[in-house]
């Protein structure tokens, strides 16, 4: 007797939205992840088809919920903004993230980082940037055919996709927008906005004072007309 097995339905597969791992191991790593993610949000705010995510599980193959990675930050050109529980590539016009960032933490093993590199190389990442905040080491790879080739000089490097520039200052990573503005933390942005508001208020106060002095002068001239002789 032959038993007919039911067909395997890929739609029944569950793709977990968490891997049980924390987004960061320490405050330094977390702050850098947020810094990059939020500044990229600002950079592409007016581009509806640029999706930026942090610590989001990416599943490249339909039917396989084992092959997955959660880049610290990833950027996908050609996909709309919006909330996602995970990035299921086959539901995203099969577009892989083109740019990924990883911030190294003490718990990351060499084997783990090699596996990440192989994953990004195999599944279509165009640019991969890795930064170690403890040593100040910045490494980048750029796709060349089927491989991710290491970028020889990262200092001053400009991302082909993002147009951002990488620099180092006193051993600390600095990233610049295409307009030359430095990536700033939320606190730095808030302080900058507050300073701008103070300057605007001071300028308004000076303008009001000048207008009041002008009105007073006009009133004085009206009271004491100038004798033409």
Secondary structure, DSSP 8 states (H G I E B T S, - for coil): ---------GGG----S--S--S-SSHHHHHHHHHHHHHHHHHTTT-TTEEEEES--EE-STT-SSS-B--SEEEEETS-----SSEEGGGTTT---SEEEEEE-TT--HHHHHHHHHHHHHTT-SEEEEEETTTTEEEEEEEETTEEEE-S--TT-B-TTT--EEEEETTEEEEE-TTS-B---HHHHHHHHHHHHHHHHHHHHHHHHHHHHHHHHHHHHHHS-----
